[in-house]
Amino acid sequence: MWRDPGTPADSYYQVRPECTDVPKTRFKIKAGKTLSVRKWQAAFTPEGYLDIGKTLS
C-alpha cells in the first residue's frame, strides 16, 4: 500500500529484436530508489567501464 510496486524494466529498456533468447527480467524501476554517490562511483572503474560487482557486494 505505501510502497511503490515499480514499473517493469522491460517497458523502459527495450530488448533488441534480434535477441530472441532473453529471459524476462524481474527488475522493477521504483521511484526514489537511486544509487548514492559513493555506490555510483564504486560501480565504475577509473577508465569508465562498468564494474557493478563492487556495488552489489
Secondary structure, DSSP 4 states (H G I P E B T S, - for coil): --S---EEGGGTSPPPTT--SPPPP--EE-TT----HHHHHHTB-TTS-B-THHHH-
